[in-house]
Structures are given as structure tokens and as C-alpha cells.
């Protein structure tokens, strides 16, 4: 069996190129040349045989040393003892297979059949570790764009472990995806492939000046050679903006704390990122998952990130407002005041609904694209108008707010956010009474409740004014 494994490993990897360490531009490169040669052969299928050779090598190594490969634990959930059990089974099954599997699809099926009955997360993690096709995955004719995935995301990224320096602030992180990943393998531009091969040759010849120059070409193209566990990996760079999170920049108040919290959550971990959009700065806007946990929902200081317009998000929002741990002295509600800084009418209506139901005072605000127009509205339910009592004209007219957004502008830059004009030093103030015909049911209930207590409240205000007037001493001029 050892001879068969050595033969397969040799066939997959050809003659190995010497890998050197040290020098500029990230070091090494010989290992990637061998992988690259076979990526090019299989690129039009959207798969790579690099995983085949790696698995053959590791099975052969396990047969000799009884040791599982380093780094596998980051991709699976079971212990190293269990991992040893897998490789023992793989060794036995490989010895009995006639003929031995020699393509990515065949090896993937071989692993799945051999480890049938083991945890799904372990089997898929093992396949991902080697860049092999996952169960039920299709071999695609890749055109340079990552495939679409479920949940409305455009595509999905499986990243290499995150470095601390990659976290820019509390809502932005730079990640790298290995080109051994089948989805990335066919997307590597030919100039980048050529530069990586030439760089490896230059480093083998200890020509580090040329190697550094070639590495600059690679980085300028959005790629980078990374040294992961003493192996050189060509990886593609992605700048990720966390969807639904707006943290202060590092230089702003609490920016440092926000950055440190994101570092704590991400550094050293491989991530799954669902990409939904791209912002005006060229960053990919997405959701980040780490070990199956949605990062944007993890508490920090604490914060909650959710779509409050969805049923589950609304229930979580209500629950957060009634959390008495925030204000143990107050009965019924956990907060004194809700400050709304949302940037669209739909979210404002949801905040309004929640505060109406809880009889919670809140402040609504908005700013226009030139940053000198805006408004601030205090909403005391039953006493003043709620947001649904007098919605912005453009919304009341039935116009879809999403059609008003212009490319490159913040979503807050809409006709739904108007009020004062700082440029003209014009700051109008007005009192808005609640609308008796408001479409919001809880608002009508709050109005009825307020009318019951209004006489006593007016009498108390009148008595206080009379007391203050009587205390004024009138002297003759």
C-alpha cells in the first residue's frame, strides 16, 4: 500500500521543488508551484487535484508515524484521538481500493463512504481541509465569479485564519481565501499564476530581490502569498464590511474598544462569509460565521445586531428593551429612553411600533446627504404624535423608499429625513399632537390612556405655575 500511495503522491505532485524560508515577500513558494501545476490542469472543471496529493501524502505519513496532519483540528469538531481513528480507516480502505481513487471527485466519494456514520461536520471539515468537493456539490464551469448561495447572499467565502493586523476597526476586516479552494482555483488570473511560479523559482535560486518584485505584482492584483503552518499558499484578498454593524472608526471615541472586541472574536479563526453587496469603498458587505456562530449576534458591551423588521428580530428587539438588568430600579421596562439612529423609514416604523406597544419614550432623528439638513423628534406616546401619526410626505404618498436611494450615497440621504437647515441658521420647533385617526393601533390605545390622566396632569402643571408666581416678589420701581 505504501508504494501505491507514494506512486499516487508522485503522480499528483510531479518532482517536488525545494522550498526555502526567509527573505522578503512572505517566504517560500515551491509547494505552491506543484499545486499550481495541477490547478491549471483542472481549473476549467472548478476543482483542484492539490487535495488529492495532500491526502495521499497524509495517509502515507499516518501509516509511518500514526500522526494526523497539523491544522486539521481547526476544520473539524472531534478530538485528535477521533481523527486518528479516521486516518486508520482511510489507510485500510485505501489499501483495499482497486483501483485507487485519483481525481478530486473520486477521493471525495472515497472519504465520504469510508467515514460514513461519523459526524457530518467532521466529514465536511476534512474535505474542506483538503479542498475536496463537499457532498452533493456540483462541479461547475466557473466563469470568474463565485457561485450564488442561499439566504439571498451572492456568494460564500471560506477564509484562512484571520491575522490581528487584518482587523481595521470594529466593523471591517480583511480576509484571505486560499486558491486551493475549488471556487477560487479557476478565478486566479494568468498573470498572477505566472508571477507565483516565477517567484518560487526566484526564491529557490535565492534571488530575493526578484522574488519581492514578483510578490508586489501578486499583491497589486489583490492576491498574496501566505505562510500557513510552514506551507506557502496563494490567497485572494477580500475586504469585508460587517452587515448590520456600524462601529466607530479606531480614532473615534470607543473605536479602539470596538476594534479590540472584533479582534477577540475573529483572530486566529477560519471564517465563513456570506457576501450580499459591495459598498462605495469597494468592500464586500457580508455576514460572518465562526464555528457555525453568527458573529454579528455575539454580545459585546453589550450590542445586538439584527434585522428588526423581521419577526424574530422584532421579538429580540422588544426583549432587549424590557431587559431589567439595564435598569433594575424601573418597573416594566428596562430602559429610560430609546435613541433611534436608523437610516430608513421601514426601520423607524418598527422602532415606533415597539415603543408604542411598550409605552416607551423615544427620540427619532435623521440627516440629509449634505449633513446640514435634518430633524430630531421627541415621541411621548399618547401626548405627542408617534412616527406613524404624521409620516414623511414621500412615504405617505406611497412611494417606495428604496427607489429613492442614489448610488454612492448613504441610505439616510432620503427625503424621509428633513427638518432644520443649519446653512441658513434656521431651526424651526413645533409641537405635534397625536393623530386621532393614526393607523397604529397601540398609538390609539396610548392616546386613550393619556386622555384619562391629562386632567390631573394639567392641574398639577397649573398648581406649579401658580406656586412659582406667588413666590415672585413684586417691588415698586
Secondary structure as GFF3:
##gff-version 3
##sequence-region A 1 477
A	DSSP	alpha_helix	2	13	.	.	.	ID=ss1
A	DSSP	alpha_helix	30	42	.	.	.	ID=ss2
A	DSSP	three_ten_helix	43	45	.	.	.	ID=ss3
A	DSSP	alpha_helix	50	65	.	.	.	ID=ss4
A	DSSP	three_ten_helix	72	74	.	.	.	ID=ss5
A	DSSP	alpha_helix	80	96	.	.	.	ID=ss6
A	DSSP	alpha_helix	104	114	.	.	.	ID=ss7
A	DSSP	alpha_helix	120	129	.	.	.	ID=ss8
A	DSSP	beta_strand	155	158	.	.	.	ID=ss9
A	DSSP	three_ten_helix	164	166	.	.	.	ID=ss10
A	DSSP	beta_strand	167	169	.	.	.	ID=ss11
A	DSSP	beta_strand	172	178	.	.	.	ID=ss12
A	DSSP	alpha_helix	182	185	.	.	.	ID=ss13
A	DSSP	alpha_helix	190	204	.	.	.	ID=ss14
A	DSSP	alpha_helix	208	220	.	.	.	ID=ss15
A	DSSP	beta_strand	223	228	.	.	.	ID=ss16
A	DSSP	beta_strand	231	242	.	.	.	ID=ss17
A	DSSP	alpha_helix	255	266	.	.	.	ID=ss18
A	DSSP	beta_strand	272	278	.	.	.	ID=ss19
A	DSSP	beta_strand	284	290	.	.	.	ID=ss20
A	DSSP	beta_strand	293	294	.	.	.	ID=ss21
A	DSSP	three_ten_helix	295	297	.	.	.	ID=ss22
A	DSSP	alpha_helix	311	321	.	.	.	ID=ss23
A	DSSP	three_ten_helix	324	326	.	.	.	ID=ss24
A	DSSP	beta_strand	338	340	.	.	.	ID=ss25
A	DSSP	alpha_helix	345	358	.	.	.	ID=ss26
A	DSSP	beta_strand	362	367	.	.	.	ID=ss27
A	DSSP	beta_strand	373	379	.	.	.	ID=ss28
A	DSSP	alpha_helix	393	396	.	.	.	ID=ss29
A	DSSP	three_ten_helix	401	404	.	.	.	ID=ss30
A	DSSP	beta_strand	420	421	.	.	.	ID=ss31
A	DSSP	three_ten_helix	422	424	.	.	.	ID=ss32
A	DSSP	alpha_helix	441	470	.	.	.	ID=ss33
###
